[in-house]
Amino acid sequence: MQSITTVGILGTGDYARALAYRLHTNGYSVVVGSRDPAARNLGKINEYLRDVPIKNNADAATIADVIIIAMHSKAYEETLKPLEGCIAEKIVVEISNPKKVSKGESNAEKLARLLPRSRVVKAFNVISAWAMESGNFGGSKEVYVCGDDAEAKAKIHQLVRDLGFVSVDNGGLKAARHIEALPLQLFHGWGGSVIFSTCVFLSLILAALFRYFWFNPKRLSYAQFPFLFMMIITGIVSITLLACAFLPGPIAAFIQLYNGTKRKRFPKWFDAWMQARKQLGLISLLFAVTHGLMALAQLQPSYMTGFYTSRAIVIPGNLTHNLTIPYRNYMDYRGETMALAGVLALVTMAILGISTLPSVLTGLNWREWTFIQSYMGYFCLTVSIAHVVCMAADYWLKVSFATAVSSTSFIIIILPLLTFFLRLITYLPCIAIPLWRIRTGWERGSGQQKKTGSHELDLI
């Protein structure tokens, strides 16, 4: 495969200049094409481009080995059709993005249909002109590449890497439909998780208002709602979302056991839930941090009386009795244990969140990622439950059974406990061994013999 000697850029806009600068500073020979080259002076805008020649489109296309189309897609027909002979058999890189997601042909496919003798490749559309020119990235450095010509794609992959980006092969040119939709997405995959989390948050606020303020004979003061009760609510939301992030794991295991195969697709609603686990976990972390900061501000005897030891100052009475003034000075064992469990939960949750960052994720192998997301994840869920139990156990022991199980502190750990125990069930040999066989390819009724080897479980 011959290397690229000259790159032609048809267009003189912001992106064309950014590409020319990046290519030129990385040692490539660059020529820029314009409909009116005499009226263009790139050196005035960027002094590094003084040595980059500007020619008419036909001459630039003739000189270049690879041609990058840096113009609006509406100009393709008028500008490129006359150049069809000049760019026949050459690699043409299409970099544009539509204004809205199209259900039909992508811009790259339209260009390939317009220039049937050219080798069209889609690339660079997910990198902004600012990131291209400055080298500072506010997002991913990945560049998605697709095309039907394998040799042409290989050359563009090398070009992308030479410019300091990470090249990702997305297959044939039809994949350009997906690639062109990426820059138009706003927080893709977060919509359902944010809506669900918001509903949980608002529902708990309403429940707190009903239970403790509106229909409570011992109505509490509204002065406690903005901070004290919001601190409690954020904690409840956090542990609920954390349980929702881990609950699909054991459910998926039971579904696969029921189906007797791993190849049958999950129901759409459950598949969407599985894909939202990362987002639910990160939103849970947000609420946990908020809960922790608010709790830290209230970590004093006047707010949390029950978690501090009781002391008293006794002033001798002159006549018949002493005057005793009680006060609290430091946490008792329940307060210490509750705080420890809370800190462990928050730190572990932060580690889970950090491990999902792309820069961290690329440095983890599968076993390390499994350890963090599975074992540390369930440790986080365990200490979160312990945090609630340490807080409420003394109250549960003082009241009746019916009152204890109907208390808010007990209700909020039902879902986390269910998640935890379902997970434990998947480790029982009668469940774990068939599940391992299914996830290593065995299917019920397939007639396959039981596979031998390591029973390392993949129960994420």
N, C-alpha and C positions, 0 to 999 in steps of 0.2 A: 504494500500500500504506500503510494507516494505521499509525502508530507505536503502540507499547504504552504505555498510560497507567497501568494498575494490574496488579501481579502478585500473585496469590493463592498462598499456600503452605499446603497441607493437611497438617498435622503440626507438632508442636512439639519434636521430638527434636533431637539435636546438629546433624544436617545441615540441618534446617529452620531452626534458629537461625543457622547459618553462612550459609545462602543469604539469609535475611532481612537479616542484617548487611551482606553484600556488595551486595545490591540497594539497600538503604537508603542506604549511604554513596556509591553511584554515582548517586544522584539519582532512583531509581525509587520510585514510590508502592507500598507493600507492605501487604498485609493477610494475617494468619495465621489459618488455620482450625483449630479444635479441637473435639473432642466435648464437652469441659468447659472452656469459655473462662474461667469464673469462677475455676477452680483454677489457672490458668496466669498467670505474671507474668514475662515475658521480661526486663523491666527489672532484676529482681534478679540475673539471670545476666549480662546485658550491658547496661550503662547506655545504650549507643547505641540500644538497641531499646525505650526507654521510650515513644517516640512511635509505635511500630508497633502498630496496633490488633489485638486478638485477638477474633475472632468465632466463632460456630458455623460448622460446615463449609458449611452451606447458604448463609448470608449471605456468607461469604467467596467462595464459588464464584459467587454472583450478581454481586458487585461487580467481580470481577477480569476482565480481558481475557484474561490467560494464567494458567493454573492449573498449578502445579508440585506433583506428588504426592510428598510426602516422608514416606512411611509404608511399612511392610512390605507386600510383595505379597500376603501372606495376608489382609490386611485390606481388599483391594480390593472384594471382593464385598459384604461387610457395609457398608462405609463409602461406597463410590462409587455403587453401584447405585441407592440412593435419590436421589442427586443428578443422575441422568441428565438430567432435564429442565433443571436449572440450568446445566449445562455443555454442553448441546447446541450444536453449531456453534462452540464455543470451542476454543482451542488448549490441549491437555493435555500437559504434559511429564512423561514417565515417567523416573525417575532411579535406580531400584533395581538391585541386583545379586543374582543367585541365589547360593546357598551352594555349588553345584557346577555344572559345565558341563552344560547341557541339550542333548540332541540334538533335542528337539522345539521347541515354540513358546517364544519369548522372553517375558519379563514384559511387554514393551511390546506384543507381539502379543496377548497375553491381555487386556491392558487395552483395546486397540482392539476386540477382540471383545466385551468387556463393555460398552463405550460406543461403539456403532456410529455414533452421530451426532456424536461429538467428533472433533477433528483431532489425533490422537495423534502426538507427536514424542518420540524418544528422545534424551536428552542428559545431560551432567554426571555420568554414572556412573563416569567414570575419574578424577574429581577428589575427593580426600578432604575431609572436613569441616574438618580442620585447615588444609589448603592453601586451601580456599575462604575461611576466615575470616581467616587470618593473612597471606595473600599470599606466604608463603614456600613455595617449591616444591622438594620432594625429587625430583620426576620431571618429566615433560613437562607443558607448559601447554596441550597440545592437547585440545580437547573434540570428541568425535565426535558428529555429529548425523545422524539419519536419520528419514525419515518419508515418507508417500505424498502429502502435501499440500505442493505447492511453495511456496505463499504462507506457510503456517504455518512451514515450514522456514526460509524467508528471514527471518522475524521472529525466530526463535530464534537464527539465525546472528548477527543484529545484537545480540541480547541478550547472547550469549556474548562478542562482541567488546567490548561496552560494559563488561563485567565484567573485562576485562583478559586474556581467554584467546584462544587461537588456535582458530578454528572450522574444523572439517574435515567436509565433506559426505561421508557414506558411502552415499548413495542412499536406496532405499526402506526401509520399516519392517522388512522381512525381515532387513536387515543388522544389526538389533539383536541377533540371535543371536551374531554375531561380536563386536559391541561389548560385550555383557554377559560374554563369555568373557575379554576382555582383562584385567580386574583379577584374575582367578583364575589367570592364568598366572605361573609363577615362572621368570624368566630364559628367556622363550620364544625358541626357536631356538638355545639354547646347549647343550642336552642332548647331542646327537650329537657336537658339537665337543669338549666337555669329556670325554666318554667316550673318544673317539678319542685325544685328547691324553694322557689318563691312561694308556691302553694303550701308547702310544708311550714314555712316560716310564718305566713299569714294565718294559717289554720291554728298554729300554736298560740299566736297572739290572741286570736279570738277565743280560744279555749281558756287561756289565762284570764281574760277579761270576764268570761262567763263564770268561771270557777272561783275566782278569788276576789272579784270586784262587784259584778252586777248581781249575782244570785247567791251570795255568801252572807249568811246572817252576821258573821264577824267580818264585815267588809273592811278590806285593807285600804290604806291611804293611797290615793293616786300619786302622791309624791314619791312612792317607792317604785312606780312602774317604769319610768324612763331609764333607770339604771339597774336597780336590783333585779327586777323581773326580766328586763331585757338581757341581763347577764345569764339568768337561768334559762331563758328561751334560746339564746344562742348556743348554749351548751347542749340543750335537748336536740336542736336542729343538727348540730355537729355529729352527735353519736347516732342519730337516726340516719343521716346521709351516709355515714361510715358503714353502718350495717347494710344499707341499700347497695353500697359499692361492692360488698363481699358476698351478699346473699345469692347473686346469680351463679357463683361458682359451684356450690353444692347442688343447686337446682339443676344446673346443666349436667352435672354428673348423674343425677337420678333420671333425667330425660334420656341421656345416652344409654343408661342401663335398661330403661323401659323399651327404647327402640332397638336395642341390641346392636347398634352400629354408631360410628361417629360421623358417618357420611350423610345422614339425613339432616336436612337443615332445621334449625330451630324455628318456631313460630316468629313472624315478623316483629311482634311486640317484644318478645323475649330477646331476639337478636338486637333490637335497638337498645334494650336495657343492658345487654352485655357490652355493647360498644360505648355506652355512656358511663362505664365504671370509672374511668380515669377522671372524667369531668366531675362526677359526683364526689370522688375522693378529694379533689382539689377544692371544691366548694366547701366540703366538710372541713378541710384545713383552714379555710378563710373564717368560717364560723368558730372554729376552735381557737384560733389566734385572738379573735374578738372576745370570746368568752374568757380566755386567759388574761387578757389585758384588763377587762372589766373586773374580773375576780381579784386581780392583784390590787386594784384601787380600793376594793372593799375588804381586803384581808386585815381586818381589825376587830377587836372585841365588840365594838358598838354595833357592827353589822352581823358578825358571825359568833354570837355569844356562846352557842353550844359547843364550839370547838376550842375554847380557851379554858384553862384551869381557873378555878374560882379561889380568890383570896379575900381577906377582909381586914380592915383596920378597926380595931376596937378602942373606943375612947371610954375610959372608966366613968361611970355615972357618980354624981355627987351624993345621991340619995339611994334610990332603990334599984336601978338598972344601968347597964352599960349601953352606949351608943355604938352600933356596929355598922360600918360602911363597907359593903362588898366591892371588890374590883377584880378584874381579870388581867393577867399579865402575859402568859405565853401559852402556846397551843398545847392541848393534851394529845394523847396518842392517836385519837380519831382524826383530829385536825392535821397532825403530821402525816398520817397515812394517806388521807384524802389528798393533801397537797402533793405528796410524792407520786401518787398514781396519776394525778392530773398532769404533772410535769413530764412524767414518762410517756403518757399518751400524746402530749403535744410534741415532744421531741421526736418520737417515733413517727408520728404523722408527718412531721416536717421532712424526715428522711424519705418517707414514701413519696412525698410530693417532689422533692429534689431529684429522686431517681427517675422521674418521668420526663425531666428536661432532656431535649435532644442531645445537648452537649455531654450530658452525663450518661444517657442511655447508650450512646455509641461506644462508651468505654466499658460496658458491662457485657459479660457473656450470658448465655441463657440461664445457666445455673445460678449465677449471682443475682440476676434479675428475678428469678423464681424465688430465691431465698428472701429477697427484700419484699417483694409484692405479696408473697404468700405467708411465709412464716412470721416475718416482722409485722405484716399487716394484721394477722390474727393476734399477735402479741399486743398490738396497738388497741385492737377491739377489746381484748381481755382487760387491759389496765384501764380502759375507758369505763368498762362495766364496774371494775373495782373502785374507781373514783366515785361512782354514784352510790355503790353499796356502802362504802366508808362514810359517805355523807348521810345516808338515810338509815343505816342499820339500827342505830340507837332509837330512832323514832319507831321503826317497825316493831322492836321488842317491847315498847311501852304501850302500844295500842293493840286492839283486837286484830285477829287474822283478816277479817273482812275489810277493816279500815286500812290495814297495811297493803293488801293487794290492790285496793282501789286508789291508793295514793299515787300522785304524779311520779314520784321517784321510782315506784315499782313498775308502773305502766311503761315508762320510757326505756326500760332495759329488756322488755319482752322481746322486741325485734332483734336487738343485738344478741340476746341469749339464744333465740331460735337459730340465728345465723351460726353462732358458735357450736351449738349442739349438732346441727345438720352437718357441719364440717367434721366434727368428731365421728359421726356415723360413717362418713366416707372413708375413714381409716380402719374400720373394722374389716378383718380379712374376708368375710363373706361379701363385702361390697368392694373393697379395694382391689382384690385380685381380678374379678370379672371386669371391673372398670379399667384396670391396667391393660387387660387383654384387648378390650374394645378400642382403647386409644393407641394400641400398637398395631391395629389393622384387623383384628378378629371381628367377624360378623356372625350373629346368631343365624343358624341354618345354612352357613356357607360350607360346612364340612371341613373347615380348617382344623388342623391339630393345634393343641395348646402349645404356645410358643414358650421356649425356655430362655433363661437368661436373667439379667438383673431385673428385679421388681421395683425399679425406681419409678415412683408415681409422679404423674403430671396432673395434679388436681387443681390447677389454677381456675 
